[in-house]
Amino acid sequence: MELSTNKGPVREKSGRSIDFGFLGPLVMVAVIMGARYLFPDKLAFFTEASIYAIYVMGNNILMGYLGYVSFGQPFYLSTGAYAAAIYFAYLGNSPIVAILLAVAVGLALSAVFGPIFMRLKGNYYTLVNAALCAIGLFTYEKLLIGVTNGNDGLWFRARIAKMPFLDVRLTSNLFLMVCVILALLLFLYRWMDKSALGAVFRATKINSRKAKFLGYNPYAVRIIGFTLATVLSTIAGALFAINYGFVNPNLGENSRSIEVLIATLLGGVGSVYGPVFGAFGFLGIKDIVSRFMSRWEFAVGIITILVLFFFSKGIWGFIRLIGKGVTEKLFRKKTAGSIGKEK
């Protein structure tokens, strides 16, 4: 059991729980940065996986905190990417402005679709988002072909400018910027999880009537969750655009919707750090398996089934379980030693 103080979570004397506390996001990002230097030839992978973790964080809010399964997340990801790409191709060259523009687009999408979609439940929400994803793909590929260049995509790497304090045109500097953004978002994500907002999200998921009885508006709460999920997806889309210097409609294909769901399940649904482990686990498996077989989805599917059967709380849940066992064992030894000294 976990106690909470103004300094963050602390462990009870039983030693049954383990938590990184306030430093958790820093520890997580420090591990990623350390791994990047252990495997210097995998810089592109660590950059992509860190961006993908932000994308999975958004889906985890819907799936883990609100109980919604969305097949439309690629639409929000690709919209954020196109917002940045169109800005770079036609309007300006600042990476910061591109990211802020993606945030604004995410808020606009939430204002348009949130009040409508959050009235739906279960399969209706899932199918409506899948339809929206298909509409978005057709829009970027055909209807806006004069702006997006259709399947040829938008190329803009040469137009990305150097920031005053960091030249993100260099891959190592871009990785650093992505890590800083990931750390900041993890801080906010952890705050959300520990705050009343996270508790209300879960209450709305479990029993919306009881949440309403307590004085909360479940509909408004779901709109807030949808907004957070959408903005995180559009931010990830903008970072993908900056990373590749290229965007085409394939980023928003319907077939990609299952990938973020698998990554969420692999990491651990409804957990703070699960999205990070899910993103790195999913892309890592994909990277390794694709070297040996073209249909990497087969191996990923089998591994996902095994994880769900044997580790229902995902990779992060399994790590916490091991940590819990180790801390309990150490606590028992310490307690036994103290009793022996007293005797």
C-alpha positions in Angstrom: 0.0 0.0 0.0 1.2 3.5 -0.8 1.0 6.6 1.3 1.1 10.1 -0.1 2.8 13.2 1.3 3.6 16.6 -0.1 7.0 15.2 -1.0 5.5 12.4 -3.1 4.8 8.7 -2.6 6.6 7.0 0.2 6.8 3.3 1.1 5.0 1.8 4.0 6.9 -0.1 6.6 5.7 -3.3 5.0 7.8 -2.5 2.0 5.1 -3.8 -0.3 5.2 -1.2 -3.0 7.8 0.5 -5.0 7.6 3.9 -6.7 10.2 6.1 -8.3 8.4 9.1 -6.8 8.9 12.6 -8.1 12.2 11.7 -9.7 10.6 8.9 -11.7 10.4 10.8 -15.1 14.0 11.9 -14.7 15.1 8.3 -14.0 13.2 7.0 -16.9 14.6 9.5 -19.4 18.1 9.1 -17.9 17.9 5.3 -18.6 16.9 6.0 -22.2 19.8 8.5 -22.6 22.2 6.1 -21.0 21.0 3.2 -23.3 21.5 5.5 -26.3 25.2 5.9 -25.4 25.6 2.1 -24.8 24.2 1.5 -28.3 25.4 4.6 -30.3 24.4 3.0 -33.7 20.7 2.9 -32.5 20.3 6.7 -32.1 17.5 6.8 -34.7 15.6 4.0 -32.9 15.8 5.7 -29.5 14.6 8.9 -31.0 11.6 7.2 -32.7 10.7 5.1 -29.7 10.8 8.2 -27.4 8.4 10.0 -29.7 6.2 6.9 -30.0 6.1 6.8 -26.2 4.3 10.2 -26.2 1.9 8.8 -28.8 1.2 5.8 -26.6 0.7 8.0 -23.5 -2.2 9.6 -25.3 -3.8 6.3 -26.2 -3.2 5.1 -22.6 -5.4 7.9 -21.3 -8.3 6.7 -23.4 -7.7 3.0 -22.9 -6.4 2.8 -19.4 -8.0 5.7 -17.6 -11.3 6.1 -19.5 -11.9 2.6 -20.9 -12.2 3.7 -24.5 -10.6 1.6 -27.4 -9.9 3.9 -30.3 -9.0 2.9 -33.8 -8.6 6.5 -34.8 -5.4 7.5 -33.2 -3.4 7.5 -36.5 -5.7 10.3 -37.7 -4.7 12.6 -34.7 -1.0 11.6 -35.1 -1.0 12.3 -38.9 -2.9 15.6 -38.4 -0.3 16.8 -36.0 2.4 15.7 -38.4 0.7 17.5 -41.3 0.2 20.7 -39.2 4.0 20.8 -38.7 4.8 19.7 -42.3 2.5 22.3 -44.0 4.0 25.0 -41.7 7.5 24.0 -42.7 6.7 23.6 -46.4 4.8 26.8 -46.9 4.9 29.2 -43.9 8.0 29.1 -41.6 11.0 27.2 -40.3 10.9 27.2 -36.5 10.5 23.8 -34.8 9.0 25.4 -31.7 6.3 27.1 -33.7 5.6 23.8 -35.5 5.1 22.0 -32.1 2.9 24.8 -30.7 0.9 24.7 -33.9 0.4 21.0 -33.5 -0.8 21.6 -29.9 -3.3 24.2 -31.2 -4.5 21.8 -33.9 -5.0 19.1 -31.2 -7.1 21.5 -29.1 -9.2 22.4 -32.2 -9.8 18.7 -33.0 -10.8 18.1 -29.4 -13.2 21.0 -29.5 -14.9 19.7 -32.7 -14.9 16.0 -32.1 -14.8 15.7 -28.3 -18.3 16.8 -27.5 -19.7 14.4 -30.1 -17.5 11.3 -29.7 -17.6 11.4 -25.9 -21.4 10.8 -26.0 -20.7 7.4 -27.5 -19.7 4.3 -25.7 -18.1 0.9 -26.4 -18.1 -0.3 -30.0 -19.8 2.9 -31.3 -16.8 5.0 -30.2 -14.4 2.5 -31.7 -16.1 2.4 -35.0 -16.7 6.1 -35.4 -13.0 6.8 -34.8 -12.0 4.1 -37.3 -14.3 5.8 -39.8 -12.7 9.2 -39.0 -9.3 7.7 -39.6 -10.4 6.5 -43.1 -11.8 9.9 -43.8 -8.6 11.6 -42.7 -6.5 9.3 -44.9 -8.7 10.1 -48.0 -8.6 13.8 -47.2 -4.8 14.0 -47.0 -4.2 11.7 -49.9 -6.9 13.0 -52.3 -8.9 16.0 -51.3 -5.9 18.1 -50.2 -3.5 16.7 -52.8 -2.6 20.3 -53.9 -1.3 21.0 -50.4 0.0 17.7 -49.2 1.2 16.3 -52.6 -0.7 13.1 -52.0 1.3 9.9 -51.7 4.5 11.8 -52.8 4.3 13.6 -49.5 5.8 16.8 -48.2 9.6 17.1 -48.0 10.9 20.0 -45.8 14.1 18.9 -44.0 16.1 21.7 -45.7 13.6 24.3 -44.4 13.9 23.4 -40.7 15.9 26.2 -39.0 18.4 26.1 -36.1 16.9 27.0 -32.8 18.6 29.6 -30.7 19.8 27.1 -28.1 19.9 23.9 -30.0 20.3 22.8 -33.6 17.7 20.0 -34.0 18.9 19.4 -37.5 21.6 17.3 -35.9 20.2 13.9 -34.9 21.9 13.9 -31.5 20.4 17.3 -30.7 17.0 16.2 -31.8 17.2 13.2 -29.5 18.1 15.5 -26.7 15.1 17.8 -27.4 12.7 14.8 -27.6 14.0 13.5 -24.2 13.4 16.9 -22.6 9.9 17.0 -24.0 9.3 13.4 -22.9 10.5 14.2 -19.4 8.2 17.2 -19.1 5.2 15.3 -20.3 6.0 12.4 -18.0 6.0 14.8 -15.1 2.6 16.1 -16.1 1.4 12.6 -16.7 2.5 11.4 -13.3 0.9 14.4 -11.7 -2.4 13.6 -13.5 -2.2 10.0 -12.3 -1.7 11.0 -8.7 -4.1 13.9 -8.7 -7.9 14.0 -8.3 -8.2 14.2 -12.1 -6.7 10.7 -12.5 -8.9 9.4 -9.8 -12.0 10.9 -11.5 -10.9 9.4 -14.8 -10.8 5.9 -13.2 -14.1 6.5 -11.3 -15.8 7.5 -14.6 -14.4 4.4 -16.2 -15.6 2.0 -13.4 -18.9 3.6 -12.6 -20.0 6.9 -14.1 -23.2 7.0 -12.0 -21.2 6.9 -8.8 -18.9 9.6 -10.1 -21.9 11.7 -10.9 -23.3 11.1 -7.5 -20.1 12.4 -6.0 -20.6 15.7 -7.9 -18.5 15.2 -11.0 -19.8 15.5 -14.6 -18.7 12.2 -16.3 -19.3 13.7 -19.8 -17.1 16.7 -19.1 -14.4 14.5 -17.5 -14.4 12.3 -20.7 -14.0 15.4 -22.9 -11.0 16.5 -20.8 -9.4 13.0 -21.2 -10.1 13.0 -25.0 -8.5 16.4 -25.2 -5.3 15.3 -23.4 -5.1 12.2 -25.6 -5.5 14.1 -28.8 -3.0 16.8 -27.9 -0.4 14.2 -27.0 -1.0 12.5 -30.3 -0.6 15.7 -32.3 2.6 16.6 -30.4 4.0 13.2 -31.3 3.0 13.8 -34.9 4.9 17.1 -35.0 8.0 15.4 -33.5 7.7 12.7 -36.1 7.6 15.3 -38.9 10.7 17.1 -37.5 12.5 13.8 -37.1 11.9 12.5 -40.6 11.7 15.8 -42.5 9.0 14.2 -44.5 5.3 13.3 -44.1 2.9 11.3 -46.3 -0.6 9.8 -45.8 0.8 6.4 -44.7 1.3 7.8 -41.2 -2.5 7.9 -40.8 -3.4 4.5 -42.3 -6.1 2.5 -40.5 -3.8 -0.5 -40.3 -1.6 1.5 -38.0 -4.3 1.8 -35.4 -3.7 -1.6 -34.0 0.0 -0.9 -33.4 -0.6 1.8 -30.7 -3.1 -0.5 -29.0 -0.6 -3.3 -28.9 2.1 -1.0 -27.5 -0.3 0.2 -24.8 -1.1 -3.4 -23.8 2.5 -4.5 -23.8 3.6 -1.6 -21.6 0.7 -1.9 -19.1 -2.7 -0.3 -19.5 -3.5 2.5 -17.1 0.1 2.9 -15.7 2.3 5.9 -15.7 5.4 4.4 -17.2 3.7 1.6 -19.2 3.6 3.7 -22.4 7.4 4.1 -22.3 8.0 0.4 -21.9 5.3 -0.4 -24.4 6.7 1.9 -27.1 10.3 0.6 -26.7 9.1 -3.0 -26.4 6.9 -2.9 -29.5 9.3 -1.0 -31.7 12.2 -3.1 -30.4 10.5 -6.4 -31.2 9.5 -5.0 -34.6 13.1 -3.9 -35.3 14.6 -7.3 -34.4 12.0 -9.5 -36.0 11.8 -7.5 -39.2 15.5 -8.5 -39.8 14.5 -12.2 -40.1 11.0 -12.1 -41.6 9.0 -9.7 -43.6 5.8 -10.3 -41.8 6.9 -9.1 -38.4 3.3 -8.7 -37.3 3.1 -12.5 -36.8 5.8 -12.5 -34.2 4.5 -9.4 -32.5 1.1 -10.9 -32.3 2.4 -14.1 -30.6 4.5 -12.1 -28.1 1.5 -9.9 -27.3 -0.7 -12.9 -26.6 2.0 -14.4 -24.3 2.4 -11.1 -22.4 -1.4 -10.7 -22.0 -1.7 -14.3 -20.8 1.2 -14.4 -18.4 1.8 -10.7 -17.5 -1.7 -9.2 -17.5 -0.3 -5.8 -16.3 2.3 -5.6 -19.1 6.0 -5.1 -19.0 5.9 -2.3 -16.4 3.6 -4.3 -14.2 5.9 -7.3 -14.4 8.9 -5.1 -13.4 6.9 -3.7 -10.5 6.0 -7.2 -9.4 9.6 -8.2 -9.3 10.6 -5.0 -7.4 7.8 -5.7 -4.9 9.1 -9.2 -4.3 12.7 -8.0 -3.8 11.7 -5.2 -1.4 9.5 -7.5 0.6 12.3 -10.0 0.9 14.8 -7.4 2.0 12.3 -6.0 4.5 11.7 -9.4 6.0 15.5 -9.9 6.4 15.9 -6.5 7.9 13.0 -7.1 10.3 14.3 -10.5 11.3 17.7 -9.0 12.0 16.2 -6.2 14.1 14.2 -8.7 16.2 17.3 -10.9 16.6 19.3 -7.9 17.9 16.6 -7.0 20.4 16.6 -10.5 21.8 
